[in-house]
Amino acid sequence: MKKQNAVFYFIILLVFLILVFSITFYYSNLTGKIVKDINNYTFTKAVCNDSNYCEDYEVSCEGNNLVSFTPTGAVTQLGNDWKDPRDKKLIERLC
């Protein structure tokens, strides 16, 4: 009899905890807060001149709007025979 009571109370406690966690996650809107900031993103972009001197920049965007364009300090001088593999649209695009 004591074992049956212990199992019964354990099941009731387990159901109660599952219910509490379910309600907490449902009302906390976790995915809503994450999706809200999906339009803010940052990436690095190499900007090269005609002599193949390239400098890396950190680009921050909000949607299609440029927020910041900051040099990272990383630079390289590529050989005269180097050709940028990116197409013109990708080279010029920021956000």
For each residue, the residues with C-beta under 8 A, 3 or more apart:
1: 4 5
2: 5 6
3: 6 7
4: 1 7 8
5: 1 2 8 9
6: 2 3 9 10
7: 3 4 10 11
8: 4 5 11 12
9: 5 6 12 13
10: 6 7 13 14
11: 7 8 14 15
12: 8 9 15 16
13: 9 10 16 17
14: 10 11 17 18
15: 11 12 18 19
16: 12 13 19 20
17: 13 14 20 21
18: 14 15 21 22
19: 15 16 22 23
20: 16 17 23 24
21: 17 18 24 25
22: 18 19 25 26
23: 19 20 26 27
24: 20 21 27 28
25: 21 22 28 30
26: 22 23
27: 23 24
28: 24 25
29: 32 33
30: 25 33 34
31: 34 35
32: 29 35 36
33: 29 30 36 37
34: 30 31 37 38
35: 31 32 38
36: 32 33
37: 33 34 40
38: 34 35
39: 61 62 63
40: 37 60 61 62 67
41: 60 61
42: 58 59 60 61
43: 58 59
44: 56 57 58 59 72
45: 56 57 59 94
46: 54 55 56 57
47: 54 55 56 57
48: 52 53 54 55 78 84
49: 52 53 54
50:
51: 77
52: 48 49 77 78 79 80 82
53: 48 49 75 76 77 78
54: 46 47 48 49 75 76 77 78
55: 46 47 48 71 74 75
56: 44 45 46 47 71 72 73 74 75
57: 44 45 46 47 69 70 71 72
58: 42 43 44 68 69 70 71 72
59: 42 43 44 45 66 68 69 94 95
60: 40 41 42 66 67 68 69 70
61: 39 40 41 42 64 65 66 67 94 95
62: 39 40 65 67 95
63: 39 95
64: 61 95
65: 61 62 95
66: 59 60 61 69 94 95
67: 40 60 61 62
68: 58 59 60
69: 57 58 59 60 66 94
70: 57 58 60
71: 55 56 57 58
72: 44 56 57 58
73: 56
74: 55 56
75: 53 54 55 56
76: 53 54
77: 51 52 53 54
78: 48 52 53 54 82
79: 52 82
80: 52
81:
82: 52 78 79
83:
84: 48 91
85:
86: 90 91
87: 90 91
88: 91 92
89: 92 93
90: 86 87 93
91: 84 86 87 88
92: 88 89
93: 89 90
94: 45 59 61 66 69
95: 59 61 62 63 64 65 66
